[in-house]
């Protein structure tokens, strides 16, 4: 939901060798994922402007994509924790983002964390 934060996250992931596409809102995310087989995971900010993260998470999960939810929002954190989802609480360090993404991708279950 914050352009500066998004740009930093993109830069971090690119530095770790990830190819990154981004969406500024829920509609853009849905459009990006529609028929796009090149997406291997989603890093989802819990406070996108036009759609709740819960419905976007469920959409990505239905597509079989690993998801890391990043948030400082108490409701979103509760949703993620209750669903045993891969949650990264703000603020976090670069390595924590990469570790969370690696864990989500390796979990074998869309959206779930290993633990």
N, C-alpha and C positions, 0 to 999 in steps of 0.2 A: 504493500500500500504506500510505500515511500520510495520515490525514484532513486534517491541517493543510496538508500540501503540496498535496493534491488541491484543497482550498478555495482556495488561492492560485492554482493553475493555472486553475481555473474563473473566478476573478475577473479574472485577466489576460486570458484569452480573451474574456470578456464585455466588458471595457473596449475591446478591439479590434473589437468588433462581432459576435463569433461568438455564436450560440445554442448553449448547452452543455448536454448531458446527461451524466451520469456513472454509472459502475458501480464498486462497491467490490471486485468479485471477478470471476473468469472466468465463472461461471454468470450473474451479473447482466449482464455484457457481452453474452453470447450471447443472453440474453432480450431485452435492449434492441435488439439488431440484428435479431432475428427479425421479418421482415416490416415493418421500419421503413425506408421509402424516404426519410425526411427526413434521415438521417445522410449527411454528405458526406465525413467523414474521421474517423480514430480516432487519439487520442493515447494510447499504450499504455505504462503503466509496466511495466518488465520483471519486477517482483517482486510480482505479485498473489498473494494468499494460497492460492488453491486450484487454480491451473492455470498451467502454464509459458507464458511469453510467446510462445514459438515456436509453440505450437498455436493460441493466440489470434490471433497475427499471420496464420497461414495461413488461419484461419477468415475474418478480415476481408478478406484478399487474395482468397479465393474469392468473396466478395461484391462484389468490385471496388472496395473502399474504399482510399483512400490512408491510409497509416499512418505515424505518427511514433512511434518507440520512444524512450522516455526511460529512461536507466539509468546507474548507476554500477557495475553488476554486470559483472565481467570476462567471464563466459560469455555473457551477453546481448549485450554489446558486440561480442564475437567473432562471434556469430551474425549480428548486424546488419551488421557490416562485411564479412563473407564473402559475405553475400547482397546486398550493395550496397543496403541498406535505409536509409531515412531515420532516422538515429540522432542523438539529442541527448544528449550526455554531461552528467551531473550533476557539478557545479552549473552552471547556465546562467542567463542573463539573460532578462528578459521578451521583448525584441526577438528574441533567438535562437529562442525558442519560436515566435513568430509567423512568423519567417522560415522555420523548418523546416516549419511547417504549410503555409505558402504554397507552398514548394518541393514538398512532397509532393502537394498538390492539383494543382499545375500540371504535374507530371511526366508525366501521361498514362498511367502504369503503376501499377496497384495496389501500394502498398507500396514502390515503387522511388524512388530519388532521382535527380535529374538531375545528372550530372557525368560 
